[in-house]
Amino acid sequence: MLRVAIQMDPIESVDVRSDTTFMMALEAQTRGHRQWVYDFRTLALEDGRLFCRARPVTLRESQGDHVDFGDPVRLDLAEDVDVILMRQDPPFDMAYVTATYLLETVHPGTLVVNHPSEVRSAPEKLLATRFPGLQPPTLISSDAEALADFHARHGDVVLKPLHGAAGSGVVRLKAGDPNLEALVEIHATGSRDPLVIQKFVPAVSAGDKRIILIEGEPVGAINRIPAEGQVRSNLRVGGRAAAVDLTDRDREICAAIGPILKERGLIFVGIDVIGDYLTEINVTSPTGAQQLKRFSGIDAAALMWDAIDRRLA
């Protein structure tokens, strides 16, 4: 039996039919593991010891009646816990970054999934740039002139916030579109983060593939198909999930990045592939496991716990 603490957004509000973290927790329960959930804001570092305020949970697959809580407890994350799942959703802001610093004080004595310092070092749209030849033409910058130059050279492009998630703020600008300057100004009023501008890949109309990798090995994929006339395929903004097989190009991409993911302790990863191109490597709280099991029978949550068992052994 393992002692598992899950750092996540409120479990009482998740959709048990689609939420990957709930699936992971339910699998842990099935294996007899003892588990708690906690909000990262309850983390407390005192005299070199990291604590959190957590609640034990009992789960069931009944939406709206899917969790029972025990009495809150104060956990010493170095002594009372074997595994921490870091699964709260972005934004990848300084609060998120600070949580990785705090969790780093107990890892690897307490195994944190994914490795906290590597999560911090792997912003999802930046990590993909470390693999030349896998991405479509891409520029990351806050410089309006550089962004305009890229747009002029590549024509049809997609613009998105560097640290955005779930399709938030993603827009398509066709060749000659005059709105780039205004969009850059609007972004700058609320953020000092750079923007990502990327050559538009027409194959997105056929879907944006989410491939789940465990210990650097691809275990399966789902396709996320955008609504008619839309460029965003994320399920949270209206994309539709569908079954899909891995292609030779998908496996080539996974073979190029997989060993590095495993070496860096990024156990559960979701990558996004459009056509022949890698667009993102998601290491914070990747989703898609429930849909993958529904379409293919592949249980990524069970495979993740098998990988954790091997690491702890």
Residue pairs with C-beta under 8 A, 6 or more apart in sequence:
1 32
1 33
1 34
2 28
2 31
2 33
2 34
2 82
2 83
2 308
2 312
3 33
3 34
3 35
3 80
3 81
3 82
3 83
4 25
4 28
4 33
4 34
4 35
4 36
4 81
4 82
4 83
4 84
4 85
5 35
5 36
5 37
5 38
5 52
5 54
5 75
5 77
5 81
5 83
5 84
5 85
6 21
6 24
6 25
6 35
6 36
6 37
6 38
6 84
6 85
6 87
7 37
7 38
7 39
7 40
7 52
7 84
7 85
7 86
7 87
7 88
7 99
7 103
8 21
8 37
8 85
8 87
8 88
8 285
9 39
9 88
9 89
10 39
11 21
11 22
11 25
11 37
11 57
11 67
12 66
12 67
14 21
14 22
14 66
15 22
15 63
16 22
16 61
16 62
16 63
16 66
17 63
17 290
18 235
18 287
18 290
18 291
19 287
19 290
20 285
20 286
20 287
20 288
20 289
20 290
20 300
20 301
21 85
21 87
21 285
22 59
22 66
23 289
23 290
23 293
23 301
24 85
24 87
24 289
24 301
24 304
24 305
25 35
25 37
25 57
25 59
25 85
26 59
26 61
26 301
27 299
27 301
27 302
27 304
27 305
28 35
28 305
29 35
29 58
29 59
31 305
34 56
35 56
35 57
36 54
36 55
36 56
36 57
36 73
36 75
36 81
37 54
37 55
37 57
38 52
38 53
38 54
38 55
38 75
39 88
40 88
40 95
40 96
40 99
41 95
42 52
42 53
42 54
43 50
43 51
43 52
43 99
43 102
43 103
44 50
44 51
44 52
44 53
45 51
45 102
45 105
48 105
49 76
49 78
50 76
50 77
50 78
50 102
50 103
50 105
50 106
51 74
51 75
51 76
51 77
52 74
52 75
52 77
53 72
53 73
53 74
53 75
54 72
54 73
54 74
54 75
55 69
55 70
55 71
55 72
55 73
56 69
56 70
56 71
56 73
57 67
57 68
57 69
57 70
58 67
58 68
58 70
59 66
59 67
60 66
60 67
75 81
77 84
77 103
77 106
77 110
78 105
78 106
78 109
78 110
81 106
81 110
82 110
82 111
82 312
83 110
83 111
83 112
83 113
83 308
83 312
84 103
84 106
84 107
84 110
84 111
84 112
84 113
85 113
86 99
86 100
86 103
86 112
86 113
86 114
86 116
86 119
86 284
86 285
87 285
88 96
88 99
88 284
88 285
89 165
89 166
89 284
89 285
90 96
90 163
90 164
90 165
90 284
90 285
91 163
91 164
91 165
92 123
92 124
92 163
92 165
92 284
93 163
96 284
97 120
99 116
100 116
100 117
100 119
100 120
101 116
101 120
103 112
103 116
104 112
104 116
104 117
106 112
107 115
107 116
107 117
108 115
108 265
111 308
111 311
111 312
113 267
113 268
113 304
113 308
114 265
114 266
114 267
114 268
114 269
114 283
114 284
115 264
115 265
115 266
115 267
118 264
118 265
118 266
118 283
119 266
119 283
119 284
121 264
122 264
122 266
122 281
122 283
123 162
123 163
124 165
124 280
124 281
124 282
124 283
124 284
125 140
125 160
125 162
125 163
125 196
125 280
126 140
126 162
127 281
127 283
128 134
128 135
128 138
128 271
128 278
128 279
128 280
128 281
129 135
129 138
129 140
130 260
131 256
131 257
131 278
134 253
134 256
134 257
134 277
134 278
135 198
135 277
135 278
135 279
136 198
136 199
136 201
136 274
136 277
136 279
137 150
137 154
137 198
137 199
138 196
138 197
138 198
138 199
139 146
139 147
139 150
139 196
139 197
139 198
140 162
140 194
140 195
140 196
140 197
141 147
141 194
141 195
141 197
142 188
142 192
142 193
142 194
142 195
144 181
144 184
147 159
147 180
147 184
147 195
147 197
148 180
148 181
150 157
150 197
151 157
151 173
151 177
151 180
151 197
154 199
155 174
155 175
155 176
156 172
156 173
156 174
156 175
156 199
156 200
157 172
157 173
157 197
157 198
157 199
157 200
158 170
158 171
158 172
158 173
158 197
158 198
158 199
158 200
158 231
159 170
159 171
159 172
159 173
159 180
159 183
159 195
159 196
159 197
160 169
160 170
160 171
160 195
160 196
160 198
161 168
161 169
161 187
161 191
161 193
161 195
161 196
162 193
162 194
162 195
162 196
163 193
164 170
165 284
166 234
166 236
166 237
167 232
167 233
167 234
167 236
167 237
167 239
168 237
169 187
170 231
170 232
171 183
171 231
172 200
172 231
173 179
173 180
173 183
184 195
187 195
198 279
200 231
201 274
201 275
201 277
201 279
202 275
203 274
203 275
203 276
204 226
204 231
204 233
204 274
204 275
205 226
206 223
206 225
206 275
207 223
207 224
207 225
207 226
207 233
207 242
207 244
207 274
208 223
208 224
208 225
208 226
208 233
208 234
208 239
208 272
208 273
208 274
208 279
209 221
209 222
209 223
209 224
209 244
209 250
209 272
209 273
209 274
210 221
210 222
210 223
210 224
210 270
210 271
210 272
210 286
210 287
210 288
211 218
211 220
211 221
211 246
211 250
211 253
211 254
211 270
211 271
211 272
211 273
212 218
212 219
212 220
212 221
212 268
212 269
212 270
212 286
212 288
212 289
212 292
212 300
213 219
213 254
213 257
213 258
213 261
213 268
213 269
213 270
213 271
214 267
214 268
214 269
214 300
214 303
214 304
214 307
215 261
215 262
215 267
215 307
216 254
216 257
216 258
216 259
216 260
216 261
216 262
216 263
216 266
216 269
217 254
217 258
217 262
218 246
218 250
218 251
218 254
218 258
219 292
219 298
219 300
219 303
220 246
220 292
220 296
220 298
220 300
221 244
221 245
221 246
221 250
221 292
222 241
222 242
222 243
222 244
222 288
222 291
222 292
222 295
223 241
223 242
223 243
223 244
224 233
224 234
224 235
224 239
224 240
224 241
224 242
225 233
225 239
225 240
225 241
225 242
226 232
226 233
226 238
226 239
227 238
227 239
227 240
230 237
230 238
232 238
232 239
233 239
235 241
235 287
235 291
241 288
241 291
241 295
242 295
243 295
243 296
246 254
249 273
249 276
250 273
253 271
253 273
253 278
254 271
257 271
257 278
257 281
261 269
261 281
266 283
267 304
267 307
267 308
267 311
268 286
268 300
268 304
269 281
269 282
269 283
269 286
270 282
270 286
270 287
270 288
271 278
271 280
271 281
271 282
272 278
272 279
272 280
272 281
272 282
273 279
288 300
289 299
289 300
289 301
292 298
292 300
293 299
293 300
293 301
